[in-house]
Amino acid sequence: MPTEREWPLYEVFIRSRGGLDHKHVGSLHAVDPAMAIERARDVYTRRQEGVSIWVVRSADITASDPAQADAWFEPARDKVYRHPTFYQIPAEVETL
Amino acid sequence: MSRFAYVLRLGDTSLVLAQRLGEWVGHAPVLEEELSLANLALDLLGQARYLLTYAGELEGRGRDEDALAFLRTEAEFRNVQLAEQPNGDFACTIVRQVLLDVFQVELYDRLQHSRDTRLGGIAATALRESRYHLRYSTGWLTRLGDGTEESHARTQAAVERLWPFTRELCDPDPIDAEMCAQGIAPDLDEVREAWTARVAAAFSTATLTPPAATAFAWYGKRGEHGEHLGHLLTQMQYLQRAYPGARW
């Protein structure tokens, strides 16, 4: 896209250590994914914050509409029975 | 004393290059590049600290890293002249970086097996950093060289301007020869061969043309410097010059 003057925005996800999931840490501008991941290393892992990086173009993320939050998320509020809090936990189970 | 002189050269080259890269802070094209350049500068400063500390111990006259960095004049610095060349435009900074990154990677890769285990340890640590620096700088070299007409022209112009300063990198003098004979430093002829091949490959990918070898050469590592180093030191050493012995 040679007509594009601004570098596209990328979202950056970092896994802080093995076994944990990647967490969103911020965003940056880069011309392509290869540059984005290198800049992410320089911007977001300077203090040993991570062992793995994902980047994804912000434009490729499909997000829910905050204006629709009422309709989307409120209906779950009074459905406490969806939480697994009504089970008796057997005494033998140690790590639940 | 040859070993002191040799380690001082390596330390000074990293220190002066770090200072140059640090000059981009507040002036880089975009925030992301500014942080990347500052990261390179901090890595190099770290290398310089280890090397100058060790050089001071080898000298045995009680000079520590700070005394060597801040209390010497330009004629006493032993960095290669390429390191002190001004930043110029972004292309110029990148070309200078590629030429020195390749040199440091090829040198440290061999120096890590030095008979001097202290020096070898410093080289092994520095090698990991320099490999990332090279990845950064060659990435930009390709983007600029193989980019637009203007970026190509600017990058090729930077190559022409900086090329004469590359000769001293792998041109052994008596100190290099003595260190090599003692198994402390690698054979610079071998380093030159590797440097030439790797730079040629990077230039080819970036559609750049290496200039012909120049007959004239400068030897910053013998204390011959251009006008630029003195100005660089006035900034780097400002605090010690204005407030001698200042501590905090």
Chai-1 contact restraints between the chains, C-beta under 6 A:
chainA,res_idxA,chainB,res_idxB,connection_type,confidence,min_distance_angstrom,max_distance_angstrom,comment,restraint_id
A,L28,B,E32,contact,1.0,0.0,6.0,A-B,restraint_1
A,R39,B,E32,contact,1.0,0.0,6.0,A-B,restraint_2
A,D42,B,L35,contact,1.0,0.0,6.0,A-B,restraint_3
A,D42,B,S36,contact,1.0,0.0,6.0,A-B,restraint_4
A,D42,B,N39,contact,1.0,0.0,6.0,A-B,restraint_5
A,V43,B,L35,contact,1.0,0.0,6.0,A-B,restraint_6
